[in-house]
């Protein structure tokens, strides 16, 4: 429910699956009267992330055992941040925690 003549903030989160550009139509509809209230054209432009560290894990072939690697994350921002980890190959790489928070200018 939105109050009439009020100003509202709309926060939209985007999680791109690949690099590139795309246009998306975002419509706000009054569900009671089935009327279009507002419409936006959102331009998304995503690039591949910069690789800042690389890790190598050596495993014996055919043993079927996994390997673990501890990685330190640094939060360079002056406020608490939540980080979400995703892999395009979940069959090869799993995370102990899929998301975690780091204190301002802290590490984990």
C-alpha positions as a Markdown table, in Angstrom:
| # | Residue | x | y | z |
|---|---|---|---|---|
| 1 | Unk | 0.0 | 0.0 | 0.0 |
| 2 | Unk | 1.4 | 3.4 | -1.0 |
| 3 | Unk | 0.0 | 6.6 | 0.4 |
| 4 | Unk | -1.4 | 9.0 | -2.2 |
| 5 | Unk | 0.8 | 11.9 | -3.4 |
| 6 | Unk | 3.7 | 10.4 | -1.4 |
| 7 | Unk | 7.3 | 10.1 | -2.5 |
| 8 | Unk | 8.7 | 6.5 | -2.3 |
| 9 | Unk | 12.1 | 5.1 | -2.8 |
| 10 | Unk | 12.5 | 2.1 | -5.0 |
| 11 | Unk | 15.6 | -0.1 | -4.6 |
| 12 | Unk | 16.2 | -2.5 | -7.4 |
| 13 | Unk | 18.9 | -5.2 | -7.2 |
| 14 | Unk | 20.5 | -6.7 | -10.3 |
| 15 | Unk | 22.6 | -9.8 | -10.4 |
| 16 | Unk | 23.9 | -10.2 | -14.0 |
| 17 | Unk | 24.9 | -13.6 | -15.2 |
| 18 | Unk | 27.2 | -12.4 | -18.0 |
| 19 | Unk | 28.9 | -9.3 | -19.2 |
| 20 | Unk | 27.2 | -7.0 | -21.7 |
| 21 | Unk | 24.5 | -4.4 | -22.0 |
| 22 | Unk | 20.7 | -4.7 | -21.8 |
| 23 | Unk | 17.6 | -2.6 | -21.6 |
| 24 | Unk | 14.8 | -3.7 | -19.1 |
| 25 | Unk | 11.3 | -2.2 | -18.8 |
| 26 | Unk | 10.2 | -1.7 | -15.2 |
| 27 | Unk | 6.5 | -1.0 | -14.7 |
| 28 | Unk | 4.6 | 0.0 | -11.6 |
| 29 | Unk | 1.0 | -1.1 | -11.7 |
| 30 | Unk | -2.0 | -0.3 | -9.4 |
| 31 | Unk | -3.3 | -3.8 | -8.7 |
| 32 | Unk | -6.7 | -2.6 | -7.5 |
| 33 | Unk | -7.5 | -0.6 | -10.7 |
| 34 | Unk | -5.2 | -2.5 | -13.1 |
| 35 | Unk | -3.7 | 0.8 | -14.2 |
| 36 | Unk | -0.1 | 1.6 | -15.1 |
| 37 | Unk | 1.2 | 4.2 | -12.6 |
| 38 | Unk | 4.8 | 4.6 | -13.8 |
| 39 | Unk | 7.2 | 3.1 | -16.2 |
| 40 | Unk | 11.0 | 3.2 | -16.5 |
| 41 | Unk | 13.5 | 2.0 | -19.0 |
| 42 | Unk | 16.6 | 0.7 | -17.1 |
| 43 | Unk | 19.9 | 0.5 | -19.0 |
| 44 | Unk | 22.2 | -2.2 | -17.6 |
| 45 | Unk | 25.8 | -2.3 | -18.5 |
| 46 | Unk | 28.0 | -5.0 | -16.8 |
| 47 | Unk | 31.7 | -5.9 | -17.3 |
| 48 | Unk | 33.7 | -8.9 | -16.1 |
| 49 | Unk | 35.1 | -8.3 | -12.6 |
| 50 | Unk | 38.8 | -7.5 | -12.2 |
| 51 | Unk | 40.8 | -10.5 | -10.9 |
| 52 | Unk | 42.8 | -9.3 | -8.0 |
| 53 | Unk | 44.0 | -12.7 | -6.6 |
| 54 | Unk | 44.4 | -16.2 | -8.1 |
| 55 | Unk | 44.6 | -19.4 | -6.1 |
| 56 | Unk | 46.0 | -22.8 | -7.1 |
| 57 | Unk | 44.9 | -26.0 | -5.4 |
| 58 | Unk | 46.8 | -29.2 | -6.3 |
| 59 | Unk | 44.9 | -32.5 | -5.9 |
| 60 | Unk | 45.8 | -36.1 | -6.6 |
| 61 | Unk | 43.8 | -37.5 | -9.6 |
| 62 | Unk | 41.2 | -40.2 | -8.9 |
| 63 | Unk | 41.2 | -40.0 | -5.1 |
| 64 | Unk | 37.8 | -38.4 | -5.0 |
| 65 | Unk | 38.7 | -36.2 | -2.0 |
| 66 | Unk | 38.0 | -32.4 | -2.0 |
| 67 | Unk | 40.3 | -29.6 | -0.9 |
| 68 | Unk | 39.8 | -26.6 | 1.3 |
| 69 | Unk | 41.3 | -23.1 | 0.9 |
| 70 | Unk | 40.9 | -20.2 | 3.3 |
| 71 | Unk | 40.6 | -16.9 | 1.6 |
| 72 | Unk | 40.7 | -13.5 | 3.4 |
| 73 | Unk | 38.2 | -10.8 | 2.3 |
| 74 | Unk | 38.8 | -7.1 | 3.0 |
| 75 | Unk | 36.1 | -4.4 | 3.2 |
| 76 | Unk | 37.6 | -1.1 | 2.0 |
| 77 | Unk | 34.3 | 0.8 | 2.7 |
| 78 | Unk | 33.5 | 2.9 | 5.8 |
| 79 | Unk | 30.3 | 1.0 | 6.5 |
| 80 | Unk | 29.4 | -2.7 | 7.2 |
| 81 | Unk | 29.0 | -4.7 | 3.9 |
| 82 | Unk | 27.4 | -8.0 | 3.1 |
| 83 | Unk | 29.2 | -10.1 | 0.5 |
| 84 | Unk | 27.5 | -12.9 | -1.5 |
| 85 | Unk | 29.6 | -15.6 | -3.1 |
| 86 | Unk | 28.5 | -17.3 | -6.3 |
| 87 | Unk | 30.1 | -19.7 | -8.7 |
| 88 | Unk | 29.4 | -20.4 | -12.4 |
| 89 | Unk | 30.6 | -24.0 | -11.7 |
| 90 | Unk | 28.9 | -25.2 | -8.5 |
| 91 | Unk | 29.7 | -28.8 | -9.4 |
| 92 | Unk | 33.4 | -27.9 | -8.9 |
| 93 | Unk | 33.4 | -25.1 | -6.3 |
| 94 | Unk | 31.3 | -24.9 | -3.1 |
| 95 | Unk | 31.5 | -22.3 | -0.4 |
| 96 | Unk | 31.3 | -22.9 | 3.4 |
| 97 | Unk | 29.2 | -19.7 | 3.6 |
| 98 | Unk | 27.3 | -18.3 | 0.7 |
| 99 | Unk | 27.2 | -14.8 | 2.3 |
| 100 | Unk | 28.9 | -13.0 | 5.2 |
| 101 | Unk | 29.3 | -9.5 | 6.6 |
| 102 | Unk | 32.5 | -7.6 | 7.1 |
| 103 | Unk | 32.9 | -4.6 | 9.5 |
| 104 | Unk | 33.9 | -1.2 | 8.2 |
| 105 | Unk | 37.5 | -1.3 | 6.9 |
| 106 | Unk | 37.8 | -4.7 | 8.4 |
| 107 | Unk | 38.7 | -8.2 | 7.1 |
| 108 | Unk | 37.5 | -11.7 | 7.5 |
